[in-house]
Structures are given as C-alpha cells and as structure tokens.
Amino acid sequence: MALTAMSFLQPAQSAEIKSGIGKSGQAAIWIIGELVPGDSDKFSSAVKQANDAGKYVANVRLDSPGGNLLEGAKIADSIRFGKMSTNVGKTAVCASACFLLFAAGSSKNVSYGAQIGVHGASNENGEQTAASGAATVSMAKMAKELGVPPAIIGRMVVTAPSDMVWLSPQDLQSMGTTIMGKPSQTAAAGAPMPLEPGQLARQTPQQTRPGDPTNLLPTSKNDAPLTWETLVNQAIEMSARQNGGRTNSMRGCQPELKVCINAVLFKMDGTDAMIKVTKDINDKITRREFCAFNSSGDIRLCLDWDTSKKHRDMKDARGDWSQVADE
C-alpha cells in the first residue's frame, strides 16, 4: 500500500519534471505537480542528462502539493547528494512530501507569496493507520537529518493528514531559508515568478555518473536519525530557553494505575507541547510520547514514540486526564 503525504486526494498524475538553463548558465530542474512512483527515476535521469552535457544542476524549482512519500524521500536525498539549492516561486506551493525536497537544498530560497506546508502521512485513501504513523515518524527523522528545527518537526508529527500547517517567514528563516522579494497584502494573480539562483560555487562536479544508484543513505557520519534521547535533549534546551534558563518539568503518580509520569513542557510558536515518559512501579518505561495541546489547554493530541499511534486526551474539572479517542 502506497504511503502519501498530501493534503488532498486526487487522481495520481506524474509530476512534470523538466530541465532548463538559468541566467547563470547552470542547469535548473523544475518539479511541478504531484509526486508519484517513478518520479525519482525521472529526476535522476534529468540530472544525468544535464551532467552528460557538461552542466551542473544548480537548483531545483518546486511547485508540488506532495504525493508519494518514498519518491519524495528519494528525490530529497538526490538533491542533498548533488548539493543543489531549492526554490519556491511567488505563487508556488510546496507541501507535505515536497517539504522534504525543499529542506534538502544546500541553500533554500522562497519568494513572498509562496506557501510551504507540513503535516503527517496517510495511506493512499487518506486514512491514518499504523503504517502511516510509522511513515510520519520516518518523515520526521529524515527532516531532522536535513536540519529542520524541532519546532517544525513537532508540528509535522502532530498535524493530521487532512490538515496543514503553513510555515511563516520566521519559521522558514529558522531553517536557513532566504526570503526573496517584498511582502504584499494582496497576492498577485498569474503564473509563478521565476526565482534567481542563489550564489553557488563555480566548480561543476559530476553529480551522477552513468550507472550510479541514487544515494539513499546520509552523506555524513554526523547525519544520525532522530532518537528519543535527542528529542528529550532538544525539548529540555527549548524549555530552558523559554523559562529563563530553568526547564519546566513535572512529575506525577497515579497509584490506582501503578504508574508515574515525568514530563518536560515547552512551547512551539505559542502552542503548548510536552514530551512525557510513563513508568511502572518497577521504574520500567511503558510509554514515551510527544503531545501538543489545543489553545484552551484541555485537550491534547499525543503520538506514541514507539508504536507511532496517536490518541486524544481530555482534562476534566479536577484536572485529571482521560483518553477520548484513538487516531
């Protein structure tokens, strides 16, 4: 069963992948439309064709709502391996699986008016399943390898596939993005405005050679997958920064359930969030979770780190929490 990361389900049509020559004389590749199986091969062929012609692919220009997550991961790794920049034009959209492509750029450029969005994965029918939950965690781990800040990864993990979190200029700048042009109160209609390529090295290395497979592994020994320990450390650091150097933590026990809970609380762009660990009476960890709260603080959506399952809890008048729904 195919796993996707898209906000809307529609008949799958292969993305338009075409190459051209930019003002710098270097090659650019456009990816327009939904990502479907086979698009990563088309992308690799476009890169190889440019390289065989003696052209270095300097940047990739994106306008895609997302699509097949595996294809997106493969293309993202090729972008990272080839040290290409990524660009999203004035009226373009790059969401869901396309976000991985954008984040993989050696430099990232976005025009005011573009839309960059993140959310969790779903199956091909738009449903959340155990497999899609695992895919969301894998997507979050790859985003971490690509240098995406924890606050953005957190919103990716807790946002349902039917919803979308659109990133602000501040969010984009936090991941090293260059914002191009000037903000406008009214969006301009018409075709996307082409972006100028960023400043790039003059050398023209061979990005792919005939017969080379796409490199799907991290290119640096420092590119480690996101672990629970890393997430905990990042949450502690974020909480401390937000609370004058002191981590906002809590501990509580439920004797009737014979469990105790330790948690670290922090904010992600104004939204309350927490990571928590549940231990049994023998001090054995039974659950590790990442949770985000609604604006009233009385409902929270939690992701189980080990099973990738989601559930919602509700607080009653006494301040006790009880599970109300699985997702």
C-alpha positions, -999 to 999 in steps of 0.1 A, spaced: 0 0 0 14 34 -10 20 60 16 14 96 8 19 130 23 -7 152 7 -35 175 18 -60 165 -9 -66 132 -26 -69 133 -64 -61 111 -94 -24 104 -95 -7 121 -124 31 121 -127 48 153 -118 62 174 -147 100 172 -143 118 194 -168 152 210 -170 165 243 -184 194 267 -183 193 296 -158 208 330 -161 240 318 -145 245 293 -173 239 264 -150 211 239 -153 179 240 -132 152 214 -128 115 221 -123 92 197 -104 56 207 -109 27 186 -96 20 155 -75 49 130 -69 40 95 -80 61 63 -83 87 66 -110 93 104 -105 126 98 -86 139 79 -117 128 108 -139 146 133 -117 178 112 -117 176 110 -155 172 147 -158 203 153 -136 223 127 -156 213 143 -189 225 177 -177 257 163 -163 264 144 -196 260 177 -214 286 193 -191 261 212 -170 259 213 -132 224 213 -118 225 244 -96 189 245 -83 156 227 -82 124 248 -85 94 233 -67 56 237 -71 41 205 -57 13 196 -32 33 165 -22 24 129 -31 42 96 -27 64 97 3 91 72 -8 95 91 -41 98 124 -22 125 108 1 145 96 -29 144 129 -47 153 147 -15 183 125 -10 194 132 -46 191 169 -40 212 167 -9 238 144 -25 240 168 -55 243 199 -33 216 216 -52 197 247 -40 159 246 -38 135 274 -48 98 280 -44 83 308 -65 59 336 -57 27 318 -64 40 282 -59 31 257 -33 55 231 -17 37 209 9 38 175 25 63 152 8 75 182 -12 87 198 20 115 171 22 127 182 -12 127 218 -2 145 211 31 172 191 13 185 221 -6 221 232 1 205 267 1 168 274 3 150 303 -14 114 313 -11 96 342 -26 70 361 -6 36 347 -16 48 311 -18 33 285 6 53 259 24 33 234 44 38 203 66 16 176 81 16 139 88 14 110 63 -16 89 53 -23 58 33 -34 61 -4 -70 65 8 -62 94 31 -65 73 62 -43 73 93 -31 37 100 -2 21 120 18 21 88 11 58 80 20 66 116 54 49 112 58 68 79 52 101 97 79 92 122 103 83 94 95 116 77 103 134 109 136 116 112 146 125 77 136 161 83 159 161 114 187 148 92 181 176 68 185 202 96 148 211 101 143 227 135 125 206 162 95 231 164 87 225 127 92 187 131 69 187 161 41 203 141 46 179 112 42 150 136 10 161 154 -8 176 123 -33 152 108 -30 145 70 -64 162 65 -49 194 79 -20 216 70 4 239 89 16 267 67 50 279 77 56 316 84 86 336 71 100 333 106 97 295 105 114 294 72 142 316 83 148 294 113 159 266 89 182 290 70 158 300 42 164 332 22 131 351 17 131 369 -16 111 399 -29 88 420 -8 57 411 12 24 420 -3 -10 424 14 -27 411 -18 -14 380 -36 -6 386 -72 -25 365 -98 -9 348 -127 20 325 -134 47 318 -108 75 343 -109 109 327 -116 135 328 -89 171 340 -93 195 312 -84 215 317 -52 252 322 -51 268 289 -59 303 275 -62 319 278 -96 331 242 -98 310 217 -118 313 184 -101 297 153 -116 265 148 -96 257 114 -111 277 90 -133 262 65 -157 250 35 -137 253 52 -103 224 44 -80 206 71 -61 223 76 -27 197 69 -1 220 70 29 232 100 50 263 115 33 279 124 66 287 103 97 271 132 117 238 126 100 222 105 127 185 96 128 163 114 153 164 94 186 142 97 217 173 109 236 179 136 210 143 147 212 144 148 250 176 169 250 161 193 224 129 197 245 149 204 277 170 230 259 139 247 244 121 247 277 151 262 295 154 290 269 118 298 273 119 298 311 149 319 320 174 290 320 152 267 341 135 237 325 97 235 331 93 199 342 67 180 361 62 146 378 30 129 389 20 94 400 -13 75 397 -14 49 424 -45 33 411 -27 25 378 6 19 395 24 43 372 43 76 374 48 102 347 77 125 341 73 154 315 91 184 300 68 213 289 77 238 263 61 260 236 63 256 198 54 290 183 30 298 211 15 263 212 19 243 244 37 210 240 53 183 261 73 151 260 64 126 287 76 92 299 54 68 318 70 43 341 55 13 361 60 5 397 93 -12 389 106 20 372 103 4 338 94 27 309 60 17 295 53 46 272 71 75 256 50 103 240 51 137 223 20 158 229 6 191 217 -23 210 234 -52 229 220 -55 267 226 -75 261 258 -51 235 272 -78 210 280 -73 186 250 -41 172 238 -30 151 209 -3 126 217 20 105 195 34 73 210 71 73 200 74 35 199 42 25 182 35 57 161 -1 56 173 -20 88 181 -47 95 207 -65 124 222 -69 131 259 -93 154 277 -89 171 311 -119 171 335 -128 197 361 -105 181 387 -75 183 363 -74 146 356 -68 134 320 -87 106 303 -83 92 268 -112 101 245 -102 89 210 -76 70 190 -65 81 156 
